[in-house]
Amino acid sequence: MDCGFRKRTILGHHKDLLHQLAGLLVAFGGLTVLYWVLGRVWPGVPGQKVMRSGFWTDCLYWLWTPIVTRAITPIAIALAVLPLAALYGERLQDMVHGYGIVARQPLWLQAVEIFVTGDFLGYWQHRLFHGKWLWRFHAVHHSSTELDWLSSVRLHPVNDIGSKLIAAVPLLVLGFNMTAVVFYAPFVTFYAILVHANVRWDLGPLRAAFVSPAFHRWHHTKAEEGLDKNFAGGLPLWDILFGTYYMPKRQPMVFGIDDPMPNDILGQMIQPFRTAKTRDVIPLEPARPAQIAR
């Protein structure tokens, strides 16, 4: 009987994995067609091919990143939150469902607060991964020399899971209902895919209100002028406040990094543990009006 239960459990896991793979393949096909059309009508870099440099490596990331994240992230979050739950005298289950005055708010209001708070935390975790020892992991994401929507999934697991921990743990501790976070997570994923796309949208009069593809593509440029700029994932407000906003009206044309980085996914997984190169943390400087107005 115990053997039969284990067999059914294993089969169930395999079935779930197959369903997830099927969903990822369908989504890949739909997004490829959608962003091919948008890239032809509003190209950021005209003439860039669908099967550009690094395409097959990023296809593997498209399958690898969601599966690893789904398997490891909940465990990592639970391990991080358990000591905090004990410290606050709360059960982990209660923290997941929310507690205190924050959890008594309507879910829609919590969702808005989670978006703003999560985006603020995301800005600072992004800056954290651009400095000192963590850059070696984030460099994998910046290694794409031709940027498009598929580039968004090129993430080292340390970068992917670490960034989610930095955002999720404070939201749990603050008492937000994680049901609202569940609705927020797919939006963040879709938005990240959009802002990496090879389209020249800058949102016109809203260019300083919401992150656009043009805004984030300047973050990925290899050109010196865009170095360590535009860290926000949703609201450029944080870059404006902390002096890292950069939005000229022209489009960036060169992407990538100077750090050594293998072209294959296995090499990119190993590379951060092989290099001893570090970066200095960027200083906090006030935004210069000339940067914002260009």
C-alpha positions in Angstrom: 0.0 0.0 0.0 2.8 2.4 0.9 4.6 1.4 -2.3 1.4 2.2 -4.3 1.1 5.6 -2.6 4.7 6.5 -3.5 4.1 5.3 -7.1 1.0 7.5 -7.4 2.9 10.4 -5.9 5.8 10.1 -8.4 3.4 9.7 -11.3 1.5 12.8 -10.1 4.8 14.8 -10.0 5.7 13.7 -13.5 2.2 14.6 -14.8 2.5 18.1 -13.2 5.9 18.5 -14.7 4.6 17.6 -18.2 1.7 20.0 -17.8 4.2 22.8 -16.8 6.4 22.0 -19.8 3.5 22.0 -22.2 2.3 25.3 -20.8 5.8 26.8 -21.2 6.0 25.6 -24.8 2.6 27.1 -25.7 3.5 30.4 -24.0 6.8 30.4 -25.8 5.1 30.0 -29.2 2.6 32.7 -28.5 5.1 35.2 -27.1 7.5 34.6 -30.0 4.8 35.5 -32.6 3.6 38.5 -30.5 7.0 40.1 -30.0 8.1 39.2 -33.6 5.2 41.3 -34.9 5.8 44.2 -32.3 9.5 44.1 -33.1 8.8 44.5 -36.8 6.4 47.4 -36.3 8.2 49.3 -33.5 11.8 47.9 -33.4 14.3 49.0 -30.8 17.2 47.7 -32.9 16.0 47.3 -36.5 16.8 44.1 -38.3 17.5 42.0 -35.2 16.7 38.4 -35.9 14.5 36.1 -33.8 17.2 33.5 -33.7 19.8 36.1 -32.5 23.0 35.4 -30.6 22.3 33.4 -27.5 18.8 32.4 -28.7 19.2 28.6 -28.0 20.8 29.2 -24.6 17.8 31.4 -23.6 15.4 28.8 -24.8 16.9 26.4 -22.3 16.6 29.1 -19.6 12.9 29.4 -20.6 12.4 25.8 -19.5 15.0 25.8 -16.7 14.2 29.0 -14.7 10.5 28.4 -13.9 11.1 24.8 -12.9 14.0 25.6 -10.6 12.1 28.6 -9.1 9.0 26.6 -8.5 10.9 23.9 -6.8 13.4 25.9 -4.6 11.9 29.3 -3.9 9.0 28.2 -1.6 11.5 26.1 0.4 14.0 29.1 0.6 11.2 31.5 1.7 10.0 29.1 4.4 13.5 28.6 5.7 14.0 32.4 5.9 10.6 33.1 7.4 10.5 30.3 10.1 13.0 32.1 12.4 11.1 35.3 12.0 7.8 33.6 12.7 9.2 32.2 15.9 10.6 35.6 16.8 7.2 37.3 16.3 5.3 34.5 18.0 3.4 33.7 14.8 2.8 30.5 13.0 4.1 30.2 9.4 0.6 29.4 8.2 -0.8 32.6 9.8 2.0 34.7 8.2 1.2 33.2 4.8 -2.5 34.2 5.1 -1.6 37.6 6.6 -2.0 39.0 10.1 -2.5 42.2 11.9 -4.0 45.5 10.6 -2.4 45.0 7.2 -4.2 41.7 6.5 -7.6 43.3 7.5 -7.5 45.6 4.5 -9.3 44.7 1.3 -7.3 42.5 -1.0 -7.3 45.1 -3.8 -5.7 47.6 -1.4 -3.2 45.1 -0.3 -2.4 44.4 -3.9 -1.7 48.1 -4.6 0.5 48.3 -1.5 2.3 45.1 -2.4 3.0 46.5 -5.9 4.5 49.8 -4.5 6.4 48.1 -1.6 7.6 45.2 -3.7 8.8 47.6 -6.4 10.7 49.6 -3.9 12.3 46.4 -2.5 13.0 45.3 -6.0 14.9 48.5 -6.8 17.2 48.0 -3.9 17.7 44.3 -4.4 18.6 45.1 -8.1 21.2 47.6 -6.9 22.5 45.0 -4.4 23.1 42.6 -7.3 25.0 45.3 -9.2 27.6 45.7 -6.4 30.4 43.8 -4.8 30.1 40.0 -4.8 26.6 39.6 -6.1 27.4 41.1 -9.5 29.0 37.8 -10.6 25.6 36.2 -10.5 23.7 39.1 -12.0 26.3 39.4 -14.8 24.7 36.3 -16.3 21.5 38.2 -16.9 23.4 41.1 -18.4 25.5 39.0 -20.7 23.0 39.0 -23.6 24.5 41.0 -26.5 21.2 41.1 -28.4 18.2 41.9 -26.2 14.7 40.8 -26.6 11.7 39.4 -24.6 13.4 36.0 -24.2 16.5 37.6 -22.5 14.3 38.2 -19.4 14.6 34.6 -18.4 18.4 34.4 -18.5 18.9 34.4 -14.7 21.4 32.5 -12.5 19.4 30.6 -9.8 21.2 32.5 -7.0 20.0 35.8 -8.7 16.5 34.5 -9.3 15.9 33.0 -5.9 17.8 35.7 -4.0 15.7 38.5 -5.6 12.5 36.7 -4.7 13.6 36.2 -1.1 14.4 39.9 -0.7 11.0 40.9 -2.0 8.8 38.1 -0.4 10.2 37.9 3.1 9.6 41.5 4.1 6.1 41.4 2.6 5.3 38.3 4.7 6.7 39.9 7.9 4.7 43.1 7.3 1.5 40.9 7.4 0.3 41.0 3.8 -2.0 38.2 2.6 0.0 36.1 0.2 -3.1 35.6 -1.9 -2.6 39.1 -3.1 1.1 38.4 -3.8 0.1 35.4 -5.9 -1.9 37.7 -8.2 1.1 40.2 -8.2 3.7 37.6 -9.2 2.4 36.8 -12.8 2.0 40.5 -13.5 5.7 41.1 -12.5 6.8 38.2 -14.8 4.8 39.5 -17.8 6.0 43.0 -17.2 9.7 41.8 -17.0 9.2 40.1 -20.4 7.7 43.2 -21.9 10.4 45.6 -20.8 13.2 43.4 -22.3 11.4 43.3 -25.7 13.1 44.6 -28.8 10.6 47.5 -29.1 11.2 51.2 -28.9 8.2 52.1 -26.7 9.0 54.8 -24.1 5.4 55.5 -23.0 5.6 59.1 -24.2 4.2 61.5 -21.5 4.2 58.6 -19.0 7.9 57.8 -19.6 8.8 58.9 -16.0 5.8 57.3 -14.4 6.1 53.7 -15.5 9.0 51.5 -16.7 9.0 51.0 -20.4 11.1 48.8 -22.8 13.2 51.8 -23.7 13.8 52.6 -20.0 15.0 49.1 -19.2 17.0 48.6 -22.4 19.1 51.5 -21.3 19.8 49.6 -18.1 21.2 46.8 -20.3 23.3 48.9 -22.6 27.0 48.2 -22.7 27.6 51.9 -23.4 29.3 53.9 -20.5 26.4 56.4 -20.5 23.9 53.8 -19.3 26.1 52.1 -16.7 24.3 51.4 -13.4 21.1 53.3 -14.4 17.4 52.5 -14.4 17.1 49.8 -11.7 13.4 50.0 -11.1 11.1 47.2 -12.3 7.8 49.1 -12.4 8.1 52.7 -11.1 11.0 55.0 -12.3 10.2 57.1 -9.3 12.8 55.2 -7.3 15.5 55.9 -9.9 14.5 59.6 -9.9 14.7 59.8 -6.1 18.0 58.0 -5.8 19.8 59.5 -8.7 19.9 56.6 -11.1 17.3 57.7 -13.7 18.5 57.9 -17.3 16.1 58.3 -20.3 17.4 59.9 -23.4 14.9 59.9 -26.3 17.1 57.8 -28.6 17.4 54.1 -28.4 20.4 52.1 -27.0 22.1 49.9 -29.6 24.8 47.9 -27.8 24.3 45.5 -25.0 26.3 43.0 -22.9 29.1 43.1 -20.5 32.9 43.2 -20.4 33.1 40.3 -17.9 34.1 36.9 -19.2 31.0 34.8 -19.7 30.5 31.4 -21.5 27.8 31.1 -24.2 26.3 27.9 -22.9 23.9 27.6 -19.9 26.1 25.1 -18.0 29.1 27.4 -18.3 27.0 30.4 -17.1 25.8 28.4 -14.1 29.4 27.7 -13.1 31.1 31.0 -14.1 30.1 33.0 -11.0 31.9 30.5 -8.8 35.1 30.7 -10.9 35.6 34.4 -11.2 37.0 36.6 -8.4 36.0 39.8 -10.1 33.9 42.2 -8.0 32.4 45.6 -8.6 32.2 48.7 -6.4 28.8 49.6 -5.1 27.5 52.6 -7.0 27.4 55.8 -4.9 24.2 57.6 -4.0 24.1 60.7 -6.0 21.3 63.2 -6.6 19.7 62.9 -10.0 21.0 65.5 -12.4 18.4 67.5 -14.4 20.4 67.1 -17.6 20.1 63.3 -17.4 16.3 63.4 -16.9 15.6 66.0 -19.6 17.6 64.4 -22.4 
